[in-house]
Amino acid sequence: MSPATTSVTEREHAAVSSSNAPSRVTLHLGHLPSKKNITAPWPRTPTRVDPNNPPWPAYRGYHEYSFAHATMQSRLPTILGKAIEDATRTLNTESSEERVVDLAQCIDRMGELMNDLSGNAKLRPIVDDDEADVALWNKEIAKYFQGKDFMNAPWLFAEAYKYRRLHECFSVSKFWRDYDVFYRQKCDTFSRSTDAVFELSLRFADPFKISEALSPEEKLEAERLMFLELTQVCLWGNATDLSLLINMSEDQIKALQSTGGDSLAATEKNILGNDIGRLWEHVKMLREKTGGRIDFVLDNAGFELYCDCVYADFLLQSGLANQIRFHGKRYPWFVSDVTKKDWEWLLNIMVYGQLFPNASDAEMESLRRLGARWKQYEKEGKWVYEQHPFWCAGYTYWDLHSEAPDLFLHISRSDLVIFKGDLNHRKLTYDCAAPASTPFDVAIGPMASSAGAPVIASLRTIKSDVVVGLGSQGDDIAEKLDKEEPGWKISGKYAVVLLSDGRPGEKVRFA
């Protein structure tokens, strides 16, 4: 035996001895046919779909070509760092030793989360902090994500898990359970939106009326045009998503929030999948049936919530709806999502606040009257704010029917459910790499196909990789934009307004 052979044999023997496992066997198959390039069938069959295996390939943090990678590697640590800074500023204003020590422990837990996020740690179970969603989270982690880490779990789940862990940093404390590290930033998006706020309040302070001099056909057309314009206001109000625009200047925010008619006409061409016409036909039909219930699954607090309320106000006044239900989050979520505290703050600051020191008396009065009317809607039960644990769960909305049957049954009784924003759209579509030509009702699966599924509209400015519902030419449109505007999926320049007819009126059934 040659020395080279001996040394190789000894090394192999040492490797086997040290690992107590056989060496990897390599097959040399020189005489067999060459391997074929097999294309996997997509979407997956329903029985093979689960949170770790979406219908189409998942976006994961280690996919360096995707926005998922930028989020997991850079955006989330930056957002968490700003949250730690906010909590530290609050700590420095406290005087009670008990409260100071308690908050310092919260900050320590945030530091541990930062280490886990930066070090790509494995996803551990959620600590039992008496929240109603703990069992939901831990069941999902145990069934689908054992041994998974932040980077190789699907991006949507890993990102939601990070925010649930951030809530846990405070929810196990004595004094700071309801503390919102993003609260100041959310308030700022409204106070920094002066021009756009008063653009709308001066137009809608008085209840919406159409001139009696118009014929019935002219009145309907005036109403249709108002609906189309306010649907766009509601859509583009999402441009101020704090988790993306956390360092944006006031001038940049003003440009994004321009709500003038010319601006909206210019932006309509950027609605790549546009079902606004179908949406109008649906709400018009509701009024013919004496009005209906419309639900908003809310996205961002501050200016976007304000736009949502202007839209909801119009729907109520015009008789297109007779009740509006708003669904928010139970605790701080994805930086800027609406909580009950954000909801109450907006209505009260409009009526009693002094946020705009340079505003005229007429501007402030218009805002006060608008807020007073909205508060009256609440008292009369025409506007209802709700929060369900499932909205902060790690599951997508494909699992709403099975994991939150009470919520599915509740929204099945709505005549229209409007899902606002990018995160809700990602959860509706399983946040996976479906072709852009995929029909919306196919992309949202059980939310369209289950018996009793309500009519659903998604109003979303595009800020992440998943794009569906662009029609039969959708793949060509997406490919063209990929070449001409490489960042088009995260710029917020483009949007979709998509409608699913669902299966309303059918009896909801659970297995």
Secondary structure, DSSP 4 states (H G I P E B T S, - for coil): --HHHHHHHHHHHHHHHHHTSPPPP----TTSPPPP-PPPPSSPPGGG-BTTB-SSPBPBTT-TTSHHHHIIIIIHHHHHHHHHHHHHHHHTT---HHHHHHHHHHHHHHHHHHHHHHTT-B-PPPP--S-TTHHHHHHHHHHH-TT-BTTTSBHHHHHHHHHHHHHHHHHTSSS-TT--TTHHHHHHHHHT-HHHHHHHHHHHSSPP---TTS-HHHHHHHHHHHHHHHHHHHHHGGGG-TTT-TT--HHHHHHHT---HHHHHHHGGGEEEE-HHHHHHHHHHHHHTT--EEEEE--BSTHHHHHHHHHHHHHHHTTS-SEEEEEEBSS--TTTB-BHHHHHHHHHHHHH----TT--HHHHHHHHHHHHHHHHHHHHTSEEEEE-GGGGSSS-GGGHHHH-HHHHHHHHT-SEEEEEHHHHHHHHTTTB---TTS-HHHHTTHHHHSTTPPPEEEEEE--SS------TTHHHHHHHHHHH-TTTTTSS--EEEEEE---TTSPP---
